[in-house]
Amino acid sequence: MKRFAWRLQKVLDIKSKQEQLKRNELFRIAEELAVKRGALLLRRRILQDLVAEIQGQGSLARLNSQEFFLRHAATDDEQMGRLREEIAALEVRHKEKTAEVLAVRRLKEGLEKLREQAREQYLREQEKTDQKESDERTALAFTHNL
C-alpha cells in the first residue's frame, strides 16, 4: 500500500510556522504592554506616596516640598503621558496581531480539514482497491479449483 501524500502539505506547514511566528510576536507585544503598564502604575504609586508624604509634613516643610513637587510635576506628567501613548500604541498593535493570528489559524484549520478529507478519501479508495484485488484473487482461485 502506497503512502498518503497530500499536495498542499507544504502550504499547511508554512501556515503552521507562520502562525507560530505571529503568536510569538503577539506574546512579545503582550509582555511589552505589561511592562509599560507596570511602569505607569509604579510612577502613579510613587507620586501618590510622595503626595501622602508631603501631606503628612509640617507647614514649613510642606511648602518647600510642595514647591519642589510642583516644579517636577510637569516632567512626571510628560513621562506618564508618553507611557500612556506607548501603551495605547501597543494595545492597537496587540489587537492587530491578534487578528492576524486568528486569520492564519482559521486558514490553517481549513487546510487541516481539507487534508483530513483527502486522507479519508484516499483510505476509502485504497480499501476499494484492496477489496477489488481480494475479489479477483478469490475469483482466480475459484476458477483454478474448477
N, CA, C and O atoms as a GROMACS GRO file, in nm:
protein
  584
    1MET      N    1   0.085  -0.117   0.000
    1MET     CA    2   0.000   0.000   0.000
    1MET      C    3   0.090   0.124   0.000
    1MET      O    4   0.179   0.137   0.084
    2LYS      N    5   0.066   0.214  -0.095
    2LYS     CA    6   0.149   0.333  -0.100
    2LYS      C    7   0.105   0.434   0.007
    2LYS      O    8  -0.007   0.431   0.057
    3ARG      N    9   0.199   0.521   0.040
    3ARG     CA   10   0.176   0.621   0.145
    3ARG      C   11   0.086   0.733   0.096
    3ARG      O   12   0.082   0.766  -0.022
    4PHE      N   13   0.013   0.791   0.192
    4PHE     CA   14  -0.072   0.906   0.162
    4PHE      C   15   0.016   1.030   0.146
    4PHE      O   16   0.096   1.061   0.234
    5ALA      N   17   0.000   1.098   0.036
    5ALA     CA   18   0.074   1.222   0.011
    5ALA      C   19  -0.027   1.329  -0.031
    5ALA      O   20  -0.105   1.310  -0.124
    6TRP      N   21  -0.024   1.441   0.039
    6TRP     CA   22  -0.118   1.549   0.011
    6TRP      C   23  -0.042   1.662  -0.056
    6TRP      O   24   0.063   1.703  -0.009
    7ARG      N   25  -0.095   1.712  -0.165
    7ARG     CA   26  -0.024   1.815  -0.243
    7ARG      C   27  -0.006   1.946  -0.168
    7ARG      O   28   0.092   2.017  -0.191
    8LEU      N   29  -0.097   1.980  -0.079
    8LEU     CA   30  -0.091   2.108  -0.009
    8LEU      C   31  -0.021   2.101   0.126
    8LEU      O   32  -0.032   2.194   0.206
    9GLN      N   33   0.050   1.993   0.152
    9GLN     CA   34   0.114   1.976   0.283
    9GLN      C   35   0.216   2.086   0.311
    9GLN      O   36   0.226   2.133   0.424
   10LYS      N   37   0.291   2.127   0.209
   10LYS     CA   38   0.392   2.232   0.229
   10LYS      C   39   0.325   2.365   0.266
   10LYS      O   40   0.376   2.441   0.348
   11VAL      N   41   0.210   2.391   0.204
   11VAL     CA   42   0.136   2.514   0.237
   11VAL      C   43   0.091   2.509   0.383
   11VAL      O   44   0.102   2.608   0.455
   12LEU      N   45   0.041   2.394   0.425
   12LEU     CA   46  -0.002   2.378   0.564
   12LEU      C   47   0.116   2.395   0.659
   12LEU      O   48   0.102   2.460   0.763
   13ASP      N   49   0.231   2.339   0.625
   13ASP     CA   50   0.350   2.353   0.709
   13ASP      C   51   0.392   2.499   0.721
   13ASP      O   52   0.427   2.547   0.828
   14ILE      N   53   0.387   2.570   0.609
   14ILE     CA   54   0.424   2.712   0.609
   14ILE      C   55   0.326   2.792   0.694
   14ILE      O   56   0.367   2.878   0.772
   15LYS      N   57   0.198   2.763   0.680
   15LYS     CA   58   0.097   2.835   0.760
   15LYS      C   59   0.113   2.804   0.909
   15LYS      O   60   0.092   2.892   0.992
   16SER      N   61   0.150   2.681   0.943
   16SER     CA   62   0.173   2.646   1.083
   16SER      C   63   0.291   2.725   1.140
   16SER      O   64   0.283   2.778   1.251
   17LYS      N   65   0.398   2.734   1.063
   17LYS     CA   66   0.514   2.812   1.108
   17LYS      C   67   0.479   2.960   1.117
   17LYS      O   68   0.521   3.029   1.210
   18GLN      N   69   0.402   3.007   1.021
   18GLN     CA   70   0.361   3.146   1.020
   18GLN      C   71   0.276   3.178   1.144
   18GLN      O   72   0.292   3.282   1.206
   19GLU      N   73   0.186   3.086   1.178
   19GLU     CA   74   0.103   3.105   1.296
   19GLU      C   75   0.190   3.110   1.421
   19GLU      O   76   0.168   3.194   1.508
   20GLN      N   77   0.286   3.022   1.431
   20GLN     CA   78   0.373   3.018   1.547
   20GLN      C   79   0.453   3.148   1.559
   20GLN      O   80   0.468   3.202   1.669
   21LEU      N   81   0.505   3.198   1.448
   21LEU     CA   82   0.580   3.324   1.450
   21LEU      C   83   0.492   3.442   1.493
   21LEU      O   84   0.532   3.525   1.574
   22LYS      N   85   0.372   3.447   1.438
   22LYS     CA   86   0.280   3.555   1.474
   22LYS      C   87   0.238   3.543   1.620
   22LYS      O   88   0.222   3.644   1.688
   23ARG      N   89   0.220   3.421   1.668
   23ARG     CA   90   0.185   3.401   1.809
   23ARG      C   91   0.300   3.448   1.899
   23ARG      O   92   0.277   3.509   2.003
   24ASN      N   93   0.424   3.417   1.859
   24ASN     CA   94   0.539   3.464   1.937
   24ASN      C   95   0.546   3.616   1.940
   24ASN      O   96   0.575   3.676   2.043
   25GLU      N   97   0.519   3.679   1.825
   25GLU     CA   98   0.516   3.826   1.820
   25GLU      C   99   0.406   3.880   1.912
   25GLU      O  100   0.426   3.980   1.981
   26LEU      N  101   0.292   3.814   1.912
   26LEU     CA  102   0.181   3.856   1.997
   26LEU      C  103   0.220   3.847   2.144
   26LEU      O  104   0.190   3.938   2.221
   27PHE      N  105   0.287   3.739   2.183
   27PHE     CA  106   0.331   3.725   2.322
   27PHE      C  107   0.434   3.832   2.358
   27PHE      O  108   0.433   3.885   2.469
   28ARG      N  109   0.523   3.863   2.263
   28ARG     CA  110   0.624   3.966   2.289
   28ARG      C  111   0.557   4.102   2.310
   28ARG      O  112   0.595   4.177   2.400
   29ILE      N  113   0.457   4.133   2.226
   29ILE     CA  114   0.384   4.259   2.241
   29ILE      C  115   0.310   4.261   2.374
   29ILE      O  116   0.308   4.363   2.443
   30ALA      N  117   0.250   4.149   2.412
   30ALA     CA  118   0.178   4.142   2.539
   30ALA      C  119   0.272   4.163   2.657
   30ALA      O  120   0.237   4.231   2.754
   31GLU      N  121   0.391   4.105   2.648
   31GLU     CA  122   0.488   4.125   2.755
   31GLU      C  123   0.533   4.270   2.763
   31GLU      O  124   0.543   4.327   2.871
   32GLU      N  125   0.558   4.330   2.647
   32GLU     CA  126   0.599   4.470   2.643
   32GLU      C  127   0.488   4.560   2.699
   32GLU      O  128   0.514   4.656   2.771
   33LEU      N  129   0.365   4.527   2.664
   33LEU     CA  130   0.250   4.601   2.714
   33LEU      C  131   0.240   4.591   2.866
   33LEU      O  132   0.212   4.690   2.934
   34ALA      N  133   0.263   4.472   2.918
   34ALA     CA  134   0.258   4.452   3.063
   34ALA      C  135   0.369   4.531   3.133
   34ALA      O  136   0.347   4.588   3.240
   35VAL      N  137   0.487   4.536   3.072
   35VAL     CA  138   0.598   4.612   3.130
   35VAL      C  139   0.563   4.761   3.134
   35VAL      O  140   0.586   4.828   3.235
   36LYS      N  141   0.509   4.813   3.024
   36LYS     CA  142   0.473   4.956   3.018
   36LYS      C  143   0.363   4.988   3.118
   36LYS      O  144   0.369   5.091   3.186
   37ARG      N  145   0.263   4.902   3.127
   37ARG     CA  146   0.156   4.926   3.225
   37ARG      C  147   0.211   4.922   3.367
   37ARG      O  148   0.172   5.002   3.451
   38GLY      N  149   0.302   4.830   3.393
   38GLY     CA  150   0.365   4.822   3.525
   38GLY      C  151   0.445   4.948   3.556
   38GLY      O  152   0.441   4.998   3.668
   39ALA      N  153   0.517   4.999   3.456
   39ALA     CA  154   0.594   5.122   3.476
   39ALA      C  155   0.502   5.239   3.505
   39ALA      O  156   0.532   5.322   3.591
   40LEU      N  157   0.389   5.247   3.435
   40LEU     CA  158   0.293   5.355   3.459
   40LEU      C  159   0.233   5.344   3.598
   40LEU      O  160   0.223   5.444   3.670
   41LEU      N  161   0.195   5.224   3.637
   41LEU     CA  162   0.139   5.205   3.772
   41LEU      C  163   0.242   5.238   3.880
   41LEU      O  164   0.208   5.295   3.983
   42LEU      N  165   0.367   5.201   3.856
   42LEU     CA  166   0.472   5.231   3.951
   42LEU      C  167   0.491   5.382   3.966
   42LEU      O  168   0.505   5.432   4.077
   43ARG      N  169   0.490   5.454   3.854
   43ARG     CA  170   0.502   5.601   3.860
   43ARG      C  171   0.385   5.662   3.936
   43ARG      O  172   0.404   5.751   4.019
   44ARG      N  173   0.265   5.614   3.908
   44ARG     CA  174   0.146   5.665   3.980
   44ARG      C  175   0.159   5.639   4.130
   44ARG      O  176   0.130   5.726   4.213
   45ARG      N  177   0.201   5.519   4.162
   45ARG     CA  178   0.214   5.482   4.304
   45ARG      C  179   0.320   5.569   4.374
   45ARG      O  180   0.300   5.611   4.488
   46ILE      N  181   0.430   5.595   4.306
   46ILE     CA  182   0.535   5.679   4.363
   46ILE      C  183   0.481   5.820   4.387
   46ILE      O  184   0.506   5.880   4.492
   47LEU      N  185   0.408   5.873   4.289
   47LEU     CA  186   0.351   6.007   4.305
   47LEU      C  187   0.248   6.012   4.419
   47LEU      O  188   0.244   6.108   4.496
   48GLN      N  189   0.167   5.909   4.429
   48GLN     CA  190   0.070   5.904   4.538
   48GLN      C  191   0.140   5.898   4.674
   48GLN      O  192   0.099   5.966   4.768
   49ASP      N  193   0.244   5.818   4.683
   49ASP     CA  194   0.318   5.809   4.808
   49ASP      C  195   0.386   5.942   4.842
   49ASP      O  196   0.389   5.983   4.958
   50LEU      N  197   0.438   6.008   4.740
   50LEU     CA  198   0.503   6.137   4.760
   50LEU      C  199   0.403   6.242   4.808
   50LEU      O  200   0.432   6.320   4.898
   51VAL      N  201   0.285   6.243   4.746
   51VAL     CA  202   0.179   6.337   4.788
   51VAL      C  203   0.137   6.307   4.932
   51VAL      O  204   0.118   6.399   5.012
   52ALA      N  205   0.122   6.181   4.964
   52ALA     CA  206   0.083   6.144   5.101
   52ALA      C  207   0.191   6.185   5.200
   52ALA      O  208   0.160   6.231   5.311
   53GLU      N  209   0.316   6.170   5.161
   53GLU     CA  210   0.427   6.210   5.248
   53GLU      C  211   0.428   6.362   5.269
   53GLU      O  212   0.450   6.409   5.380
   54ILE      N  213   0.404   6.436   5.161
   54ILE     CA  214   0.400   6.583   5.170
   54ILE      C  215   0.286   6.628   5.259
   54ILE      O  216   0.301   6.722   5.337
   55GLN      N  217   0.172   6.562   5.248
   55GLN     CA  218   0.056   6.598   5.330
   55GLN      C  219   0.083   6.572   5.478
   55GLN      O  220   0.025   6.638   5.564
   56GLY      N  221   0.168   6.479   5.508
   56GLY     CA  222   0.197   6.446   5.648
   56GLY      C  223   0.302   6.536   5.712
   56GLY      O  224   0.326   6.526   5.832
   57GLN      N  225   0.363   6.622   5.635
   57GLN     CA  226   0.468   6.709   5.687
   57GLN      C  227   0.409   6.833   5.754
   57GLN      O  228   0.291   6.865   5.738
   58GLY      N  229   0.495   6.902   5.830
   58GLY     CA  230   0.456   7.027   5.894
   58GLY      C  231   0.445   7.138   5.791
   58GLY      O  232   0.482   7.120   5.675
   59SER      N  233   0.394   7.253   5.833
   59SER     CA  234   0.363   7.363   5.741
   59SER      C  235   0.483   7.411   5.660
   59SER      O  236   0.474   7.416   5.538
   60LEU      N  237   0.592   7.445   5.723
   60LEU     CA  238   0.708   7.500   5.652
   60LEU      C  239   0.771   7.395   5.561
   60LEU      O  240   0.803   7.424   5.446
   61ALA      N  241   0.788   7.275   5.612
   61ALA     CA  242   0.847   7.168   5.531
   61ALA      C  243   0.755   7.132   5.416
   61ALA      O  244   0.801   7.099   5.307
   62ARG      N  245   0.624   7.137   5.441
   62ARG     CA  246   0.527   7.105   5.337
   62ARG      C  247   0.535   7.205   5.223
   62ARG      O  248   0.530   7.166   5.106
   63LEU      N  249   0.549   7.334   5.254
   63LEU     CA  250   0.558   7.435   5.148
   63LEU      C  251   0.681   7.412   5.061
   63LEU      O  252   0.672   7.423   4.939
   64ASN      N  253   0.795   7.382   5.122
   64ASN     CA  254   0.916   7.354   5.044
   64ASN      C  255   0.900   7.228   4.959
   64ASN      O  256   0.940   7.225   4.843
   65SER      N  257   0.841   7.126   5.016
   65SER     CA  258   0.820   7.000   4.943
   65SER      C  259   0.720   7.018   4.830
   65SER      O  260   0.738   6.963   4.721
   66GLN      N  261   0.615   7.096   4.856
   66GLN     CA  262   0.515   7.121   4.753
   66GLN      C  263   0.577   7.198   4.636
   66GLN      O  264   0.548   7.170   4.520
   67GLU      N  265   0.661   7.295   4.668
   67GLU     CA  266   0.726   7.373   4.564
   67GLU      C  267   0.814   7.282   4.477
   67GLU      O  268   0.810   7.290   4.355
   68PHE      N  269   0.892   7.197   4.542
   68PHE     CA  270   0.977   7.103   4.471
   68PHE      C  271   0.893   7.008   4.386
   68PHE      O  272   0.925   6.981   4.270
   69PHE      N  273   0.786   6.958   4.446
   69PHE     CA  274   0.697   6.864   4.377
   69PHE      C  275   0.635   6.929   4.252
   69PHE      O  276   0.632   6.869   4.145
   70LEU      N  277   0.587   7.052   4.267
   70LEU     CA  278   0.521   7.119   4.156
   70LEU      C  279   0.620   7.154   4.044
   70LEU      O  280   0.582   7.156   3.927
   71ARG      N  281   0.747   7.182   4.080
   71ARG     CA  282   0.848   7.209   3.978
   71ARG      C  283   0.872   7.086   3.891
   71ARG      O  284   0.894   7.099   3.770
   72HIS      N  285   0.868   6.971   3.950
   72HIS     CA  286   0.898   6.847   3.878
   72HIS      C  287   0.773   6.772   3.831
   72HIS      O  288   0.784   6.669   3.765
   73ALA      N  289   0.656   6.823   3.864
   73ALA     CA  290   0.531   6.756   3.825
   73ALA      C  291   0.512   6.756   3.673
   73ALA      O  292   0.461   6.659   3.617
   74ALA      N  293   0.554   6.862   3.608
   74ALA     CA  294   0.538   6.869   3.462
   74ALA      C  295   0.619   6.758   3.394
   74ALA      O  296   0.572   6.696   3.299
   75THR      N  297   0.740   6.734   3.444
   75THR     CA  298   0.824   6.628   3.388
   75THR      C  299   0.759   6.492   3.409
   75THR      O  300   0.755   6.409   3.318
   76ASP      N  301   0.707   6.471   3.529
   76ASP     CA  302   0.640   6.343   3.558
   76ASP      C  303   0.516   6.326   3.471
   76ASP      O  304   0.490   6.217   3.419
   77ASP      N  305   0.439   6.434   3.455
   77ASP     CA  306   0.320   6.427   3.369
   77ASP      C  307   0.358   6.395   3.225
   77ASP      O  308   0.291   6.316   3.158
   78GLU      N  309   0.466   6.457   3.178
   78GLU     CA  310   0.512   6.432   3.042
   78GLU      C  311   0.554   6.286   3.024
   78GLU      O  312   0.519   6.223   2.924
   79GLN      N  313   0.628   6.234   3.120
   79GLN     CA  314   0.672   6.094   3.111
   79GLN      C  315   0.554   5.998   3.120
   79GLN      O  316   0.548   5.898   3.048
   80MET      N  317   0.459   6.029   3.207
   80MET     CA  318   0.341   5.944   3.219
   80MET      C  319   0.256   5.952   3.092
   80MET      O  320   0.198   5.852   3.048
   81GLY      N  321   0.248   6.071   3.033
   81GLY     CA  322   0.175   6.087   2.906
   81GLY      C  323   0.239   6.006   2.796
   81GLY      O  324   0.170   5.942   2.715
   82ARG      N  325   0.373   6.008   2.792
   82ARG     CA  326   0.445   5.928   2.693
   82ARG      C  327   0.418   5.779   2.714
   82ARG      O  328   0.399   5.704   2.618
   83LEU      N  329   0.417   5.737   2.840
   83LEU     CA  330   0.387   5.596   2.870
   83LEU      C  331   0.245   5.560   2.826
   83LEU      O  332   0.223   5.453   2.770
   84ARG      N  333   0.150   5.649   2.850
   84ARG     CA  334   0.012   5.623   2.808
   84ARG      C  335   0.003   5.610   2.655
   84ARG      O  336  -0.067   5.523   2.603
   85GLU      N  337   0.075   5.698   2.583
   85GLU     CA  338   0.075   5.690   2.437
   85GLU      C  339   0.136   5.558   2.389
   85GLU      O  340   0.085   5.495   2.297
   86GLU      N  341   0.246   5.517   2.453
   86GLU     CA  342   0.310   5.391   2.416
   86GLU      C  343   0.217   5.274   2.445
   86GLU      O  344   0.209   5.178   2.367
   87ILE      N  345   0.147   5.281   2.557
   87ILE     CA  346   0.053   5.175   2.593
   87ILE      C  347  -0.060   5.168   2.490
   87ILE      O  348  -0.099   5.060   2.448
   88ALA      N  349  -0.113   5.284   2.451
   88ALA     CA  350  -0.221   5.287   2.352
   88ALA      C  351  -0.172   5.229   2.219
   88ALA      O  352  -0.244   5.152   2.155
   89ALA      N  353  -0.051   5.266   2.177
   89ALA     CA  354   0.003   5.213   2.051
   89ALA      C  355   0.024   5.062   2.060
   89ALA      O  356  -0.005   4.989   1.965
   90LEU      N  357   0.073   5.016   2.174
   90LEU     CA  358   0.092   4.872   2.192
   90LEU      C  359  -0.040   4.797   2.193
   90LEU      O  360  -0.049   4.686   2.141
   91GLU      N  361  -0.144   4.858   2.251
   91GLU     CA  362  -0.275   4.793   2.252
   91GLU      C  363  -0.329   4.778   2.110
   91GLU      O  364  -0.389   4.676   2.076
   92VAL      N  365  -0.307   4.881   2.027
   92VAL     CA  366  -0.351   4.874   1.887
   92VAL      C  367  -0.274   4.763   1.815
   92VAL      O  368  -0.334   4.682   1.744
   93ARG      N  369  -0.141   4.759   1.834
   93ARG     CA  370  -0.060   4.654   1.771
   93ARG      C  371  -0.103   4.516   1.820
   93ARG      O  372  -0.106   4.420   1.743
   94HIS      N  373  -0.137   4.507   1.948
   94HIS     CA  374  -0.181   4.379   2.006
   94HIS      C  375  -0.310   4.332   1.940
   94HIS      O  376  -0.323   4.214   1.906
   95LYS      N  377  -0.405   4.424   1.921
   95LYS     CA  378  -0.532   4.388   1.856
   95LYS      C  379  -0.508   4.345   1.711
   95LYS      O  380  -0.565   4.247   1.664
   96GLU      N  381  -0.422   4.420   1.641
   96GLU     CA  382  -0.393   4.386   1.502
   96GLU      C  383  -0.326   4.249   1.492
   96GLU      O  384  -0.363   4.167   1.407
   97LYS      N  385  -0.229   4.224   1.579
   97LYS     CA  386  -0.157   4.097   1.576
   97LYS      C  387  -0.250   3.982   1.613
   97LYS      O  388  -0.239   3.873   1.558
   98THR      N  389  -0.342   4.007   1.706
   98THR     CA  390  -0.441   3.904   1.742
   98THR      C  391  -0.527   3.870   1.622
   98THR      O  392  -0.555   3.752   1.597
   99ALA      N  393  -0.569   3.972   1.547
   99ALA     CA  394  -0.649   3.948   1.427
   99ALA      C  395  -0.569   3.868   1.324
   99ALA      O  396  -0.624   3.780   1.259
  100GLU      N  397  -0.440   3.900   1.309
  100GLU     CA  398  -0.355   3.826   1.215
  100GLU      C  399  -0.342   3.680   1.257
  100GLU      O  400  -0.352   3.590   1.174
  101VAL      N  401  -0.320   3.658   1.386
  101VAL     CA  402  -0.305   3.520   1.436
  101VAL      C  403  -0.434   3.442   1.410
  101VAL      O  404  -0.429   3.327   1.366
  102LEU      N  405  -0.547   3.504   1.438
  102LEU     CA  406  -0.674   3.435   1.417
  102LEU      C  407  -0.698   3.404   1.270
  102LEU      O  408  -0.750   3.298   1.236
  103ALA      N  409  -0.661   3.497   1.183
  103ALA     CA  410  -0.679   3.474   1.039
  103ALA      C  411  -0.593   3.358   0.991
  103ALA      O  412  -0.639   3.272   0.916
  104VAL      N  413  -0.468   3.355   1.034
  104VAL     CA  414  -0.378   3.246   0.994
  104VAL      C  415  -0.428   3.114   1.054
  104VAL      O  416  -0.422   3.010   0.988
  105ARG      N  417  -0.476   3.118   1.178
  105ARG     CA  418  -0.525   2.996   1.242
  105ARG      C  419  -0.646   2.941   1.168
  105ARG      O  420  -0.657   2.820   1.147
  106ARG      N  421  -0.739   3.029   1.129
  106ARG     CA  422  -0.857   2.982   1.054
  106ARG      C  423  -0.815   2.919   0.921
  106ARG      O  424  -0.868   2.815   0.882
  107LEU      N  425  -0.721   2.982   0.853
  107LEU     CA  426  -0.673   2.926   0.727
  107LEU      C  427  -0.606   2.791   0.749
  107LEU      O  428  -0.628   2.696   0.673
  108LYS      N  429  -0.525   2.782   0.854
  108LYS     CA  430  -0.456   2.657   0.884
  108LYS      C  431  -0.556   2.548   0.919
  108LYS      O  432  -0.543   2.434   0.874
  109GLU      N  433  -0.656   2.582   0.999
  109GLU     CA  434  -0.757   2.483   1.035
  109GLU      C  435  -0.836   2.436   0.913
  109GLU      O  436  -0.872   2.319   0.902
  110GLY      N  437  -0.863   2.529   0.820
  110GLY     CA  438  -0.931   2.492   0.696
  110GLY      C  439  -0.846   2.395   0.615
  110GLY      O  440  -0.897   2.297   0.560
  111LEU      N  441  -0.715   2.422   0.607
  111LEU     CA  442  -0.625   2.332   0.535
  111LEU      C  443  -0.619   2.196   0.604
  111LEU      O  444  -0.613   2.092   0.537
  112GLU      N  445  -0.619   2.195   0.737
  112GLU     CA  446  -0.616   2.067   0.810
  112GLU      C  447  -0.742   1.986   0.781
  112GLU      O  448  -0.736   1.864   0.767
  113LYS      N  449  -0.857   2.053   0.773
  113LYS     CA  450  -0.981   1.982   0.739
  113LYS      C  451  -0.974   1.924   0.599
  113LYS      O  452  -1.015   1.810   0.575
  114LEU      N  453  -0.921   2.004   0.506
  114LEU     CA  454  -0.906   1.954   0.369
  114LEU      C  455  -0.813   1.834   0.364
  114LEU      O  456  -0.839   1.737   0.292
  115ARG      N  457  -0.705   1.840   0.439
  115ARG     CA  458  -0.611   1.728   0.442
  115ARG      C  459  -0.678   1.604   0.499
  115ARG      O  460  -0.660   1.494   0.447
  116GLU      N  461  -0.755   1.621   0.604
  116GLU     CA  462  -0.823   1.506   0.665
  116GLU      C  463  -0.926   1.446   0.568
  116GLU      O  464  -0.940   1.324   0.559
  117GLN      N  465  -0.997   1.533   0.497
  117GLN     CA  466  -1.093   1.484   0.398
  117GLN      C  467  -1.021   1.408   0.286
  117GLN      O  468  -1.066   1.302   0.242
  118ALA      N  469  -0.909   1.463   0.241
  118ALA     CA  470  -0.831   1.396   0.136
  118ALA      C  471  -0.778   1.263   0.186
  118ALA      O  472  -0.775   1.164   0.113
  119ARG      N  473  -0.735   1.259   0.310
  119ARG     CA  474  -0.683   1.134   0.369
  119ARG      C  475  -0.794   1.029   0.377
  119ARG      O  476  -0.772   0.912   0.344
  120GLU      N  477  -0.911   1.071   0.422
  120GLU     CA  478  -1.024   0.978   0.430
  120GLU      C  479  -1.062   0.926   0.291
  120GLU      O  480  -1.088   0.807   0.273
  121GLN      N  481  -1.064   1.016   0.192
  121GLN     CA  482  -1.093   0.975   0.056
  121GLN      C  483  -0.989   0.876   0.006
  121GLN      O  484  -1.023   0.776  -0.058
  122TYR      N  485  -0.862   0.903   0.036
  122TYR     CA  486  -0.753   0.814  -0.004
  122TYR      C  487  -0.772   0.677   0.060
  122TYR      O  488  -0.756   0.575  -0.007
  123LEU      N  489  -0.806   0.673   0.189
  123LEU     CA  490  -0.827   0.545   0.258
  123LEU      C  491  -0.945   0.469   0.199
  123LEU      O  492  -0.938   0.347   0.185
  124ARG      N  493  -1.055   0.539   0.165
  124ARG     CA  494  -1.170   0.473   0.102
  124ARG      C  495  -1.130   0.412  -0.033
  124ARG      O  496  -1.165   0.298  -0.064
  125GLU      N  497  -1.057   0.490  -0.111
  125GLU     CA  498  -1.014   0.439  -0.242
  125GLU      C  499  -0.919   0.322  -0.226
  125GLU      O  500  -0.924   0.226  -0.303
  126GLN      N  501  -0.832   0.330  -0.126
  126GLN     CA  502  -0.737   0.222  -0.102
  126GLN      C  503  -0.811   0.095  -0.058
  126GLN      O  504  -0.776  -0.015  -0.100
  127GLU      N  505  -0.914   0.112   0.025
  127GLU     CA  506  -0.994  -0.003   0.066
  127GLU      C  507  -1.066  -0.065  -0.053
  127GLU      O  508  -1.073  -0.187  -0.064
  128LYS      N  509  -1.119   0.018  -0.142
  128LYS     CA  510  -1.186  -0.032  -0.263
  128LYS      C  511  -1.087  -0.111  -0.348
  128LYS      O  512  -1.118  -0.219  -0.398
  129THR      N  513  -0.967  -0.055  -0.364
  129THR     CA  514  -0.865  -0.123  -0.445
  129THR      C  515  -0.827  -0.256  -0.382
  129THR      O  516  -0.817  -0.358  -0.450
  130ASP      N  517  -0.806  -0.256  -0.252
  130ASP     CA  518  -0.772  -0.379  -0.181
  130ASP      C  519  -0.884  -0.482  -0.193
  130ASP      O  520  -0.858  -0.600  -0.215
  131GLN      N  521  -1.007  -0.436  -0.179
  131GLN     CA  522  -1.122  -0.527  -0.190
  131GLN      C  523  -1.131  -0.584  -0.331
  131GLN      O  524  -1.160  -0.703  -0.348
  132LYS      N  525  -1.106  -0.500  -0.431
  132LYS     CA  526  -1.113  -0.545  -0.570
  132LYS      C  527  -1.006  -0.650  -0.596
  132LYS      O  528  -1.033  -0.753  -0.659
  133GLU      N  529  -0.883  -0.625  -0.546
  133GLU     CA  530  -0.776  -0.723  -0.563
  133GLU      C  531  -0.809  -0.853  -0.492
  133GLU      O  532  -0.784  -0.962  -0.544
  134SER      N  533  -0.866  -0.842  -0.374
  134SER     CA  534  -0.904  -0.961  -0.298
  134SER      C  535  -1.012  -1.040  -0.373
  134SER      O  536  -1.006  -1.163  -0.380
  135ASP      N  537  -1.108  -0.971  -0.429
  135ASP     CA  538  -1.215  -1.037  -0.507
  135ASP      C  539  -1.157  -1.107  -0.630
  135ASP      O  540  -1.197  -1.218  -0.664
  136GLU      N  541  -1.062  -1.041  -0.695
  136GLU     CA  542  -1.001  -1.100  -0.814
  136GLU      C  543  -0.921  -1.226  -0.777
  136GLU      O  544  -0.928  -1.326  -0.848
  137ARG      N  545  -0.847  -1.220  -0.666
  137ARG     CA  546  -0.773  -1.338  -0.622
  137ARG      C  547  -0.867  -1.453  -0.588
  137ARG      O  548  -0.841  -1.568  -0.621
  138THR      N  549  -0.976  -1.419  -0.523
  138THR     CA  550  -1.074  -1.522  -0.487
  138THR      C  551  -1.136  -1.582  -0.613
  138THR      O  552  -1.154  -1.704  -0.622
  139ALA      N  553  -1.169  -1.498  -0.711
  139ALA     CA  554  -1.227  -1.547  -0.836
  139ALA      C  555  -1.128  -1.636  -0.910
  139ALA      O  556  -1.166  -1.740  -0.963
  140LEU      N  557  -1.000  -1.595  -0.914
  140LEU     CA  558  -0.898  -1.675  -0.980
  140LEU      C  559  -0.880  -1.810  -0.909
  140LEU      O  560  -0.870  -1.915  -0.972
  141ALA      N  561  -0.877  -1.804  -0.780
  141ALA     CA  562  -0.860  -1.928  -0.703
  141ALA      C  563  -0.979  -2.020  -0.726
  141ALA      O  564  -0.962  -2.142  -0.737
  142PHE      N  565  -1.098  -1.964  -0.734
  142PHE     CA  566  -1.217  -2.045  -0.756
  142PHE      C  567  -1.215  -2.108  -0.894
  142PHE      O  568  -1.250  -2.225  -0.910
  143THR      N  569  -1.172  -2.029  -0.997
  143THR     CA  570  -1.170  -2.083  -1.132
  143THR      C  571  -1.062  -2.189  -1.148
  143THR      O  572  -1.080  -2.283  -1.224
  144HIS      N  573  -0.948  -2.175  -1.076
  144HIS     CA  574  -0.844  -2.276  -1.081
  144HIS      C  575  -0.887  -2.406  -1.014
  144HIS      O  576  -0.844  -2.515  -1.053
  145ASN      N  577  -0.970  -2.394  -0.917
  145ASN     CA  578  -1.018  -2.512  -0.845
  145ASN      C  579  -1.124  -2.586  -0.923
  145ASN      O  580  -1.154  -2.701  -0.890
  146LEU      N  581  -1.182  -2.528  -1.024
  146LEU     CA  582  -1.286  -2.596  -1.104
  146LEU      C  583  -1.224  -2.687  -1.200
  146LEU      O  584  -1.295  -2.754  -1.276
   0.00000   0.00000   0.00000
